[in-house]
Amino acid sequence: MPIATRLLSVVIPVYRAGSVLPALLARLQAVLTPLTPAYEVVLVDDGSPDPADWPTIQQHAALDARVRGLRLSRNFGQHHALTAGLEASRGEWVVVMDCDLQDQPEEIPRLLAKAQQGYEAVLARRGPRPTDAASVRGGSQAFYRVLAYLTGEPQDPEVGNFGIYHRQLIATVLRLRESTRYFPTMVRWAGFRQISLPVAHGAGTRPSSYSLARRLQLALDILLTYSDKPLRLAVYFGLLLSGGAFLLGLIMLGRYLMGQITVPGYASLIVSISLFSGIIISVLGIVGLYVGKTFEGVRNRPLYVLAETTDPA
């Protein structure tokens, strides 16, 4: 569905994608040109170690003014690079997608048509890749279910960054300045009218850069930034232990009064001390993590550092 002269922005973080960028940009041009002549593609080089990434971006920006490039001073992470691209974008509608062709440009017209039915966000819901093993899919489902419970926010493993968003929603997301960035969670927090749309999952050109360790670290960052449930669970656990200890004390007092306990137990004393010491240290560790995140936030460092851009001075 054409959108006349209203500007459409496509924001793409780039990392190790120099070889695929020409194909990606060619497919985007073929898809976007029938929609509107007033579109832009914002490519954000997230400190990529691939030496071809930035020169490729510069080359295409020189050939087509609708292609804009940003280069960050180092690797800040996908969601920080996405923030840089969103702040540079100027479109009424903003498409967010990855650079490895797992997010297929040909789905953009369907997302836009759905958005124009009265939604500020249409999230692309990709099915699991056929090449993923059953153990990988099962582990991913379990991981997101646990994360959803701990954060109190729905976590759909089949919904990522890919989608189309109205400028009003993007402006709300950009007002969130926490140092831990996770775009899907921020979009859900922003609210507005949102809907998901099933899309085809591209084969992609490279394996995911998110290893299990990086996923766990991201989950921990999300948990500490967007939820206080660990602290609440620690309180509940402490109350449960206190209640159990009180009941156990009553039982032990009754047995003592009935003469069933004559020799104090050394083993039970050591076990109790070790158990409660471990609990106290664990709870202090949880509190310490929150204090660390608070310290990181109050330093108020910039979310990213822009090294150069292809935009005219």
Rosetta silent file (secondary structure, phi, psi, omega in degrees, C-alpha in Angstrom):
SEQUENCE: MPIATRLLSVVIPVYRAGSVLPALLARLQAVLTPLTPAYEVVLVDDGSPDPADWPTIQQHAALDARVRGLRLSRNFGQHHALTAGLEASRGEWVVVMDCDLQDQPEEIPRLLAKAQQGYEAVLARRGPRPTDAASVRGGSQAFYRVLAYLTGEPQDPEVGNFGIYHRQLIATVLRLRESTRYFPTMVRWAGFRQISLPVAHGAGTRPSSYSLARRLQLALDILLTYSDKPLRLAVYFGLLLSGGAFLLGLIMLGRYLMGQITVPGYASLIVSISLFSGIIISVLGIVGLYVGKTFEGVRNRPLYVLAETTDPA
SCORE:     score description
SCORE:     0.000 S_00000001
   1 L     0.000  115.323 -178.093    0.000    0.000    0.000 S_00000001
   2 L   -61.991  149.386 -179.993    1.716    3.247   -1.114 S_00000001
   3 L  -117.787   24.352  176.225    2.232    5.912    1.531 S_00000001
   4 L    56.715 -126.486 -174.314    2.601    8.878   -0.844 S_00000001
   5 L  -102.805    7.274  179.350    5.315   11.247    0.333 S_00000001
   6 L   -70.232  132.601 -172.728    5.406   10.314    4.010 S_00000001
   7 L   -71.903  136.566  175.748    8.950    9.322    4.904 S_00000001
   8 E  -116.726  125.273  179.686    9.665    5.682    5.731 S_00000001
   9 E  -107.602  142.647  172.698   12.860    4.857    7.631 S_00000001
  10 E  -122.055  118.178 -176.580   14.590    1.488    7.821 S_00000001
  11 E  -108.288  126.645 -174.426   17.097    1.188   10.688 S_00000001
  12 E  -135.882  111.917  169.584   19.630   -1.640   10.548 S_00000001
  13 E   -68.812  138.662 -176.261   22.493   -2.310   12.994 S_00000001
  14 E  -119.105  128.106  178.034   25.436   -3.714   11.030 S_00000001
  15 L  -151.275  116.123 -179.579   27.970   -6.166   12.417 S_00000001
  16 L    53.921   54.407 -175.896   30.091   -8.463   10.272 S_00000001
  17 L  -136.512   19.593 -177.061   27.817   -8.035    7.273 S_00000001
  18 L   -57.647  -36.116 -176.591   29.936   -6.405    4.567 S_00000001
  19 L   -73.473  -24.420 -175.600   29.429   -9.295    2.163 S_00000001
  20 L  -100.561  -12.432 -176.574   25.632   -9.279    2.451 S_00000001
  21 H   -59.493  -43.079  178.774   24.965   -5.531    2.470 S_00000001
  22 H   -58.147  -42.633  179.191   24.805   -5.118   -1.348 S_00000001
  23 H   -67.030  -40.742  179.241   22.135   -7.832   -1.605 S_00000001
  24 H   -61.957  -46.463 -178.279   20.234   -6.416    1.366 S_00000001
  25 H   -68.005  -35.610  177.935   20.214   -2.878   -0.058 S_00000001
  26 H   -64.997  -42.685  178.904   19.191   -4.091   -3.516 S_00000001
  27 H   -67.712  -37.830  177.304   16.227   -5.985   -2.073 S_00000001
  28 H   -63.646  -43.102  179.252   15.260   -2.991    0.079 S_00000001
  29 H   -61.682  -41.009 -179.902   15.329   -0.675   -2.934 S_00000001
  30 H   -65.996  -32.232 -177.714   13.122   -3.046   -4.916 S_00000001
  31 H   -83.389  -42.264 -171.295   10.619   -3.252   -2.073 S_00000001
  32 H   -80.496  -31.273 -176.714   10.576    0.363   -0.873 S_00000001
  33 L   -58.168  -43.036  176.227   10.508    2.223   -4.198 S_00000001
  34 L   -67.216  -22.657 -178.445    6.902    1.172   -5.027 S_00000001
  35 L   -77.490  -47.178 -177.375    5.817    2.192   -1.506 S_00000001
  36 L  -166.484  141.221  173.332    7.251    5.713   -1.464 S_00000001
  37 L   -75.523  -16.226 -176.207   10.063    7.686   -3.089 S_00000001
  38 L   -99.140   72.343  175.607   10.689    9.321    0.285 S_00000001
  39 E  -124.443  163.880  175.505   12.421    6.565    2.178 S_00000001
  40 E  -142.433  148.753  175.511   15.755    6.272    3.924 S_00000001
  41 E  -118.379  116.080 -178.224   17.913    3.362    5.036 S_00000001
  42 E  -102.892  111.796 -179.779   19.982    4.070    8.162 S_00000001
  43 E  -103.608  125.352 -176.960   22.896    1.643    8.541 S_00000001
  44 E  -113.289  109.074  176.459   24.713    1.702   11.893 S_00000001
  45 E   -76.801  107.729 -175.649   28.188    0.162   11.955 S_00000001
  46 L   -87.557   58.810  179.450   28.410   -1.127   15.532 S_00000001
  47 L    57.907   41.058 -174.288   32.202   -1.180   15.706 S_00000001
  48 L   -66.200  137.622  175.927   32.262   -4.161   13.380 S_00000001
  49 L   -76.197   -9.955  178.172   35.572   -6.056   13.083 S_00000001
  50 L   -74.354  114.928 -176.748   34.768   -6.740    9.429 S_00000001
  51 L   -66.595  -12.798 -178.780   36.910   -4.220    7.482 S_00000001
  52 L   -87.087  -14.423 -172.823   34.419   -4.285    4.617 S_00000001
  53 H   -62.694  -59.476 -175.031   31.422   -3.049    6.581 S_00000001
  54 H   -66.599  -44.127  176.171   32.052    0.695    6.798 S_00000001
  55 H   -58.918  -36.215  177.869   33.573    1.130    3.300 S_00000001
  56 H   -65.527  -41.735  177.045   30.569   -0.702    1.854 S_00000001
  57 H   -62.344  -45.480  179.439   28.205    1.610    3.733 S_00000001
  58 H   -61.082  -41.492 -178.756   30.129    4.667    2.541 S_00000001
  59 H   -62.232  -46.144 -178.890   30.094    3.426   -1.052 S_00000001
  60 H   -71.793  -32.908  176.646   26.343    2.930   -1.150 S_00000001
  61 H   -66.337  -34.598  178.310   25.691    6.215    0.666 S_00000001
  62 H   -69.936  -30.873 -178.320   27.741    8.037   -1.983 S_00000001
  63 H   -84.471  -27.201 -175.405   25.717    6.400   -4.770 S_00000001
  64 L  -139.250  115.304 -177.378   22.275    6.865   -3.178 S_00000001
  65 L   -66.137  -15.786  178.651   21.400    9.797   -0.896 S_00000001
  66 L   -78.856   -8.996  175.895   18.621    7.706    0.639 S_00000001
  67 E   -98.826  123.306 -179.132   21.251    5.473    2.241 S_00000001
  68 E  -120.329  142.195 -178.111   22.739    6.961    5.408 S_00000001
  69 E  -123.519  140.643  172.951   25.583    5.541    7.447 S_00000001
  70 E  -126.507  138.241  175.807   26.637    5.933   11.076 S_00000001
  71 E  -121.100  121.298  177.548   29.813    4.462   12.549 S_00000001
  72 E   -82.121  154.932 -174.425   30.121    4.010   16.300 S_00000001
  73 L   -68.824  -21.629  177.139   33.511    4.407   17.955 S_00000001
  74 L  -160.704 -178.090  178.386   33.449    0.798   19.202 S_00000001
  75 L   -79.792  108.965  178.889   31.099   -2.125   19.639 S_00000001
  76 L   -96.849  -12.276 -177.497   28.372   -0.933   22.017 S_00000001
  77 L   109.218  152.819 -174.005   25.981   -3.809   21.316 S_00000001
  78 H   -56.078  -44.135 -173.438   23.076   -4.332   18.949 S_00000001
  79 H   -76.917  -27.218  172.828   20.458   -2.482   20.985 S_00000001
  80 H   -71.464  -40.753  176.422   22.702    0.546   21.610 S_00000001
  81 H   -63.195  -37.235  177.251   23.452    0.708   17.882 S_00000001
  82 H   -63.137  -38.997  176.745   19.728    0.479   17.263 S_00000001
  83 H   -60.900  -42.670  178.145   19.211    3.457   19.577 S_00000001
  84 H   -61.012  -43.467  179.231   21.720    5.466   17.536 S_00000001
  85 H   -66.521  -39.406  179.196   19.898    4.612   14.317 S_00000001
  86 H   -65.197  -38.825  179.161   16.480    5.428   15.750 S_00000001
  87 H   -68.300  -28.233  179.465   17.704    8.826   16.961 S_00000001
  88 H   -85.246  -19.145 -175.951   19.077    9.568   13.486 S_00000001
  89 L   -70.981  156.129 -176.163   15.951    8.379   11.644 S_00000001
  90 L  -129.577    4.902 -173.180   13.385   10.880   10.394 S_00000001
  91 L   -79.716  153.006  172.178   10.499    8.761    9.142 S_00000001
  92 L   -68.563  -35.112  173.948    6.889    8.795   10.267 S_00000001
  93 E  -116.471  138.119 -176.493    7.120    5.004   10.123 S_00000001
  94 E  -125.352  122.514  173.972   10.293    3.191   11.171 S_00000001
  95 E   -96.734  132.000  176.487   11.171   -0.361   10.193 S_00000001
  96 E  -114.433  130.057 -178.934   13.704   -2.125   12.420 S_00000001
  97 L  -153.545  163.630  176.311   15.462   -5.207   11.086 S_00000001
  98 L   -85.554  169.979 -172.429   18.679   -7.216   11.263 S_00000001
  99 L   -99.298   -1.936 -170.391   21.350   -7.148    8.595 S_00000001
 100 L   -99.427   11.415  177.057   21.793  -10.875    7.894 S_00000001
 101 L    71.908    9.078  167.247   18.647  -11.389    5.759 S_00000001
 102 L   -69.223  -33.867  170.944   16.862  -13.500    8.341 S_00000001
 103 L   -89.449  115.440 -171.278   14.488  -10.511    8.394 S_00000001
 104 L   -91.154  125.607  179.772   13.263  -10.389    4.813 S_00000001
 105 H   -56.563  -29.297 -177.490   12.667   -6.957    3.206 S_00000001
 106 H   -64.623  -12.946  177.995    9.786   -8.404    1.168 S_00000001
 107 H   -84.727  -11.450 -175.203    7.695   -8.557    4.366 S_00000001
 108 H   -60.526  -45.080  178.838    7.777   -4.761    4.858 S_00000001
 109 H   -58.529  -37.874  178.149    4.700   -3.988    2.675 S_00000001
 110 H   -65.823  -41.453  178.560    2.615   -6.488    4.682 S_00000001
 111 H   -63.573  -42.779 -179.773    3.793   -4.953    7.970 S_00000001
 112 H   -65.455  -43.268  179.899    3.003   -1.448    6.716 S_00000001
 113 H   -61.255  -39.075  178.300   -0.437   -2.444    5.429 S_00000001
 114 H   -67.956  -40.175 -179.765   -1.262   -3.950    8.822 S_00000001
 115 H   -62.634  -35.541 -177.514    0.009   -0.864   10.656 S_00000001
 116 L   -74.717   -0.343  173.117   -2.240    1.387    8.588 S_00000001
 117 L   -84.445    1.187  175.763   -5.247   -0.468    9.973 S_00000001
 118 L   118.073   29.587 -179.759   -4.777    1.491   13.194 S_00000001
 119 L  -119.898  144.151  174.558   -1.677    0.175   14.975 S_00000001
 120 L   -88.728  -13.717  178.369    1.403    2.014   16.219 S_00000001
 121 E  -148.797  130.833  172.053    3.498   -1.168   16.155 S_00000001
 122 E  -121.736  112.282 -175.861    3.321   -4.324   14.072 S_00000001
 123 E   -93.466  130.628  178.456    5.775   -6.928   15.348 S_00000001
 124 E   -76.975  124.904  179.747    7.032   -9.593   12.988 S_00000001
 125 E  -106.175  104.316 -177.492    6.478  -13.027   14.456 S_00000001
 126 E   -94.001  135.367  173.775    8.976  -15.413   12.920 S_00000001
 127 L   -72.752  165.859  178.286    8.611  -19.142   13.309 S_00000001
 128 L   -63.318  148.973  178.942   11.616  -21.209   14.387 S_00000001
 129 L   -68.667  138.531 -179.979   14.175  -21.914   11.717 S_00000001
 130 L   -59.908  -25.625 -177.862   13.801  -25.364   10.140 S_00000001
 131 L   -79.534  -11.882 -179.863   17.518  -25.959   10.697 S_00000001
 132 L   -73.439  135.319  177.675   17.221  -25.555   14.476 S_00000001
 133 L   -71.053  158.538 -179.956   17.316  -28.802   16.405 S_00000001
 134 H   -60.981  -35.058  179.254   14.418  -29.728   18.666 S_00000001
 135 H   -65.849  -36.223  178.527   16.683  -29.332   21.704 S_00000001
 136 H   -66.940  -45.134  179.920   17.547  -25.773   20.640 S_00000001
 137 H   -65.241  -41.914  179.085   13.884  -24.841   20.179 S_00000001
 138 H   -65.068  -41.431  178.022   12.907  -26.456   23.485 S_00000001
 139 H   -64.321  -38.314  178.473   15.736  -24.745   25.335 S_00000001
 140 H   -65.411  -43.131  178.566   14.770  -21.387   23.847 S_00000001
 141 H   -60.675  -45.490 -179.476   11.131  -21.835   24.884 S_00000001
 142 H   -64.347  -40.574 -179.334   12.134  -22.761   28.447 S_00000001
 143 H   -60.053  -47.603 -177.152   14.586  -19.868   28.643 S_00000001
 144 H   -72.552  -28.889  175.801   11.988  -17.271   27.646 S_00000001
 145 H   -66.745  -43.511  177.945    9.334  -18.730   29.934 S_00000001
 146 H   -64.551  -42.423  179.663   11.631  -18.411   32.945 S_00000001
 147 H   -63.620  -39.519  178.625   12.631  -14.893   31.861 S_00000001
 148 H   -63.528  -40.156  179.638    8.965  -13.929   31.448 S_00000001
 149 H   -66.157  -43.865 -175.905    8.167  -15.153   34.961 S_00000001
 150 H   -72.396  -32.947 -178.795   11.087  -13.338   36.560 S_00000001
 151 H   -89.685  -18.118 -176.082   10.540  -10.056   34.695 S_00000001
 152 L    73.453   12.945  179.273    6.756  -10.111   34.831 S_00000001
 153 L  -120.441  141.175  176.771    6.728   -9.265   31.108 S_00000001
 154 L   -63.271  135.316 -179.886    5.668  -11.576   28.263 S_00000001
 155 L  -125.969  109.175 -179.255    8.692  -12.862   26.369 S_00000001
 156 L  -102.817  114.254 -178.840    8.008  -14.381   22.950 S_00000001
 157 L   -64.605  -15.429 -178.720   11.087  -16.108   21.472 S_00000001
 158 L   -94.877    0.533  177.214    9.585  -15.714   17.987 S_00000001
 159 E  -117.428  121.188  178.955    9.302  -11.909   18.238 S_00000001
 160 E  -119.260 -135.578 -179.610   12.480   -9.865   18.032 S_00000001
 161 E   -80.945  -28.033 -172.579   13.352   -6.406   16.753 S_00000001
 162 E   -60.553  126.305  179.596   11.876   -6.844   13.282 S_00000001
 163 E   169.238  179.682  176.428    8.726   -4.804   12.866 S_00000001
 164 E  -123.217  137.800 -170.309    7.329   -1.425   11.875 S_00000001
 165 E  -135.444  140.232  177.344    6.754    1.333   14.426 S_00000001
 166 E   -76.815  152.667 -178.142    5.104    4.737   14.336 S_00000001
 167 H   -56.911  -34.598 -179.405    7.188    7.797   15.187 S_00000001
 168 H   -62.234  -41.700  177.914    5.101    8.442   18.300 S_00000001
 169 H   -69.404  -41.893  179.551    6.082    5.059   19.753 S_00000001
 170 H   -61.685  -41.051  178.526    9.720    5.450   18.716 S_00000001
 171 H   -61.618  -36.565  177.893    9.857    8.872   20.401 S_00000001
 172 H   -67.219  -43.340  178.931    8.572    7.271   23.606 S_00000001
 173 H   -61.398  -39.708 -177.608   11.188    4.505   23.446 S_00000001
 174 H   -70.314  -18.004  175.515   13.964    7.058   22.918 S_00000001
 175 L   -74.991  -15.587  177.260   12.940    8.856   26.096 S_00000001
 176 L   -82.333  113.257 -171.293   13.988    5.759   28.044 S_00000001
 177 L  -109.338   16.906  178.559   17.647    6.405   28.807 S_00000001
 178 L   -62.993  147.316 -174.625   18.602    3.382   30.918 S_00000001
 179 L   -70.726  -28.982  175.305   22.024    2.020   30.031 S_00000001
 180 L   -84.770  114.829 -175.403   20.721   -1.531   29.575 S_00000001
 181 L  -107.865  129.199  172.055   18.917   -1.506   26.239 S_00000001
 182 L  -144.602  101.690 -168.666   16.533   -4.213   25.073 S_00000001
 183 H   -57.175  -47.583 -178.730   14.315   -2.944   22.301 S_00000001
 184 H   -58.529  -40.103  179.424   11.426   -5.486   22.475 S_00000001
 185 H   -67.247  -39.287  179.086   10.919   -4.889   26.203 S_00000001
 186 H   -66.722  -36.109  177.110   11.005   -1.117   25.760 S_00000001
 187 H   -64.387  -43.809  178.960    8.443   -1.349   22.951 S_00000001
 188 H   -63.318  -39.129  179.902    6.118   -3.376   25.161 S_00000001
 189 H   -65.012  -36.163 -176.377    6.546   -0.869   28.006 S_00000001
 190 H   -63.669  -27.533  177.955    5.704    2.040   25.676 S_00000001
 191 L    81.542 -133.241 -172.698    2.266    0.585   25.071 S_00000001
 192 L    66.789 -174.529 -178.740    0.102    1.983   22.250 S_00000001
 193 L   -87.594  116.591 -176.490   -1.769   -0.339   19.907 S_00000001
 194 E  -126.399  148.821  177.216    0.429   -3.307   19.044 S_00000001
 195 E  -151.959  153.014  176.550   -0.130   -6.514   17.123 S_00000001
 196 E  -105.462  152.968 -177.690    2.065   -9.307   15.796 S_00000001
 197 E  -135.108  124.125  178.171    2.039  -10.618   12.243 S_00000001
 198 E   -62.959  134.759  178.497    3.431  -13.997   11.122 S_00000001
 199 E  -133.612  162.336  177.267    6.250  -13.600    8.602 S_00000001
 200 L   -75.169  142.577 -179.688    8.558  -15.914    6.718 S_00000001
 201 L   -96.476  118.793  177.945   11.913  -16.614    8.359 S_00000001
 202 L   -70.737  159.449 -178.913   14.884  -16.070    6.066 S_00000001
 203 L   -70.269  -28.384 -178.369   17.735  -18.532    6.002 S_00000001
 204 L    79.464  165.588 -177.231   20.249  -15.896    7.038 S_00000001
 205 L  -116.592   -5.885 -178.785   23.886  -15.657    6.037 S_00000001
 206 L  -157.593  156.704  177.611   25.679  -16.333    9.320 S_00000001
 207 L   -68.516  159.009 -179.727   25.053  -17.977   12.694 S_00000001
 208 L   -61.980  141.015  177.608   23.700  -15.893   15.523 S_00000001
 209 L   -82.345   -1.758 -179.513   26.317  -13.864   17.416 S_00000001
 210 L   -93.660   98.543  175.024   24.390  -14.519   20.639 S_00000001
 211 L   -75.372  173.834  179.050   26.032  -17.465   22.354 S_00000001
 212 H   -60.171  -40.924 -179.887   24.480  -19.107   25.406 S_00000001
 213 H   -62.902  -41.390  179.821   26.734  -17.041   27.682 S_00000001
 214 H   -68.542  -36.044  177.286   25.680  -13.800   25.948 S_00000001
 215 H   -64.837  -41.802  179.442   22.017  -14.783   26.168 S_00000001
 216 H   -65.707  -40.326  178.697   22.351  -15.460   29.886 S_00000001
 217 H   -65.145  -41.351  177.578   24.155  -12.154   30.419 S_00000001
 218 H   -63.115  -41.639  179.181   21.462  -10.314   28.438 S_00000001
 219 H   -62.406  -41.243  178.875   18.761  -12.062   30.466 S_00000001
 220 H   -64.491  -41.705  178.748   20.456  -11.018   33.715 S_00000001
 221 H   -62.992  -43.894  178.642   20.743   -7.416   32.512 S_00000001
 222 H   -61.259  -44.042 -177.125   17.063   -7.368   31.500 S_00000001
 223 H   -61.193  -45.604 -176.534   16.064   -8.883   34.827 S_00000001
 224 H   -74.393  -25.263 -177.224   17.993   -6.358   36.902 S_00000001
 225 H   -86.936  -38.943 -170.003   16.892   -3.382   34.790 S_00000001
 226 H  -110.470    4.464 -177.083   13.215   -4.080   34.262 S_00000001
 227 L  -150.318  145.649  171.742   12.161   -6.114   37.293 S_00000001
 228 L  -110.053   16.770 -177.253   12.452   -6.201   41.088 S_00000001
 229 H   -61.803  -37.266  176.529   11.078   -9.740   41.306 S_00000001
 230 H   -56.836  -39.400  178.088   14.395  -11.273   42.527 S_00000001
 231 H   -66.630  -39.626  178.880   14.255   -8.969   45.562 S_00000001
 232 H   -65.832  -41.569  178.457   10.626   -9.899   46.167 S_00000001
 233 H   -64.063  -36.482  177.759   11.430  -13.597   45.849 S_00000001
 234 H   -63.908  -40.238  177.772   14.290  -13.154   48.323 S_00000001
 235 H   -63.921  -46.577 -179.999   11.882  -11.554   50.809 S_00000001
 236 H   -61.862  -41.018  179.964    9.336  -14.344   50.346 S_00000001
 237 H   -64.449  -40.950  177.683   12.046  -16.974   50.721 S_00000001
 238 H   -63.620  -41.983  177.778   13.285  -15.327   53.893 S_00000001
 239 H   -64.779  -38.987  178.518    9.773  -15.224   55.356 S_00000001
 240 H   -63.127  -43.840  178.798    9.258  -18.867   54.423 S_00000001
 241 H   -65.913  -38.737  179.313   12.476  -19.886   56.144 S_00000001
 242 H   -63.523  -42.484  177.683   11.627  -17.799   59.192 S_00000001
 243 H   -63.899  -41.810  177.644    8.229  -19.479   59.454 S_00000001
 244 H   -64.044  -40.490  178.948    9.791  -22.894   59.059 S_00000001
 245 H   -65.387  -37.442  178.451   12.420  -22.116   61.678 S_00000001
 246 H   -64.518  -43.592  178.209    9.723  -20.924   64.109 S_00000001
 247 H   -64.929  -41.600  178.172    7.742  -24.148   63.649 S_00000001
 248 H   -63.067  -37.672  177.686   10.867  -26.230   64.006 S_00000001
 249 H   -62.804  -40.910  177.392   11.698  -24.345   67.203 S_00000001
 250 H   -62.909  -41.076  179.176    8.267  -25.164   68.637 S_00000001
 251 H   -63.607  -45.302 -179.458    8.729  -28.834   67.755 S_00000001
 252 H   -64.884  -37.113  177.443   12.174  -28.947   69.329 S_00000001
 253 H   -64.034  -42.522  178.116   10.852  -27.207   72.481 S_00000001
 254 H   -62.794  -42.286  178.764    8.077  -29.770   72.784 S_00000001
 255 H   -65.417  -35.533  178.840   10.494  -32.649   72.395 S_00000001
 256 H   -66.567  -42.525 -179.714   12.788  -31.114   75.010 S_00000001
 257 H   -66.790  -27.651  178.047    9.940  -30.723   77.501 S_00000001
 258 L   -87.191    2.783  177.000    8.981  -34.362   76.915 S_00000001
 259 L    77.642   17.476 -178.763   12.548  -35.443   77.613 S_00000001
 260 L   -85.762  -12.763  178.981   13.204  -36.684   74.094 S_00000001
 261 L  -117.963  117.284 -179.044   16.279  -34.460   73.636 S_00000001
 262 L  -118.532  -27.948 -178.292   19.119  -35.007   76.061 S_00000001
 263 L  -121.190  120.156  177.710   22.268  -34.267   74.029 S_00000001
 264 L   -59.206  144.083 -177.865   22.557  -31.093   71.912 S_00000001
 265 L   -95.111  118.603  178.107   23.380  -31.854   68.255 S_00000001
 266 H   -69.772  -41.550 -176.072   26.618  -30.446   66.903 S_00000001
 267 H   -62.978  -44.321 -179.001   25.844  -31.481   63.306 S_00000001
 268 H   -64.031  -33.873  178.630   22.474  -29.746   63.181 S_00000001
 269 H   -65.014  -45.977 -178.510   24.055  -26.560   64.513 S_00000001
 270 H   -66.124  -42.526  179.313   26.769  -26.502   61.816 S_00000001
 271 H   -61.736  -42.136  179.868   24.288  -27.320   59.055 S_00000001
 272 H   -63.101  -45.149  179.922   21.971  -24.523   60.189 S_00000001
 273 H   -61.686  -44.652 -179.572   24.796  -21.991   60.322 S_00000001
 274 H   -63.772  -43.049 -178.902   26.037  -22.985   56.858 S_00000001
 275 H   -61.369  -51.859 -175.614   22.536  -22.907   55.360 S_00000001
 276 H   -71.543  -30.336  175.166   21.565  -19.487   56.674 S_00000001
 277 H   -64.063  -43.080  178.261   25.005  -18.019   55.942 S_00000001
 278 H   -62.925  -40.658  178.851   24.637  -19.089   52.323 S_00000001
 279 H   -63.207  -44.665 -179.756   21.153  -17.587   52.133 S_00000001
 280 H   -61.701  -43.827  179.949   22.344  -14.291   53.610 S_00000001
 281 H   -64.459  -39.667  179.305   25.269  -14.094   51.189 S_00000001
 282 H   -63.096  -45.343  179.532   22.971  -14.883   48.222 S_00000001
 283 H   -64.128  -40.424  176.617   20.490  -12.180   49.194 S_00000001
 284 H   -63.265  -35.578  177.435   23.311   -9.681   49.668 S_00000001
 285 H   -64.153  -42.000  177.720   24.595  -10.641   46.231 S_00000001
 286 H   -61.348  -46.668  178.238   21.203   -9.912   44.664 S_00000001
 287 H   -60.838  -40.773  179.477   21.066   -6.544   46.412 S_00000001
 288 H   -61.696  -38.681  177.456   24.638   -5.861   45.299 S_00000001
 289 H   -62.225  -41.748  178.122   23.732   -6.488   41.658 S_00000001
 290 H   -66.156  -39.757  177.475   20.907   -3.946   41.889 S_00000001
 291 H   -62.764  -40.015  178.323   23.222   -1.437   43.563 S_00000001
 292 H   -63.083  -41.616  177.691   25.727   -1.982   40.758 S_00000001
 293 H   -65.819  -36.763  177.286   23.069   -1.341   38.115 S_00000001
 294 H   -64.801  -42.273  177.701   21.983    1.787   39.980 S_00000001
 295 H   -61.434  -41.084  178.829   25.592    3.007   40.069 S_00000001
 296 H   -63.073  -35.579 -179.563   25.910    2.351   36.355 S_00000001
 297 H   -72.573  -40.084 -175.682   22.787    4.413   35.733 S_00000001
 298 H   -73.770  -16.166  174.896   23.726    7.427   37.841 S_00000001
 299 L   -66.322  -24.660  173.016   27.045    7.804   36.018 S_00000001
 300 L    56.972   41.577  175.835   24.893    8.989   33.101 S_00000001
 301 L   -73.510  155.912  177.744   27.363    8.035   30.399 S_00000001
 302 L   -63.883  149.140 -178.441   26.246    8.387   26.761 S_00000001
 303 L   -70.575  -24.122  178.714   24.534    5.324   25.341 S_00000001
 304 L  -159.903  164.731  176.229   26.899    5.335   22.362 S_00000001
 305 L  -123.510  121.017 -178.758   29.678    7.402   20.792 S_00000001
 306 E   -86.700  119.775 -178.833   29.325    8.385   17.158 S_00000001
 307 E   -84.385  -45.738  178.895   32.674    8.335   15.332 S_00000001
 308 E  -161.687  166.935 -178.731   31.534    9.509   11.888 S_00000001
 309 E  -143.285  157.156  176.610   28.566    9.673    9.567 S_00000001
 310 L   -88.035   -5.103  179.108   27.950    9.810    5.859 S_00000001
 311 L   -64.873  145.421  177.139   25.520   12.716    6.242 S_00000001
 312 L   -60.844  145.619 -179.065   26.711   16.022    4.759 S_00000001
 313 L   -66.342    0.000    0.000   28.311   18.346    7.298 S_00000001
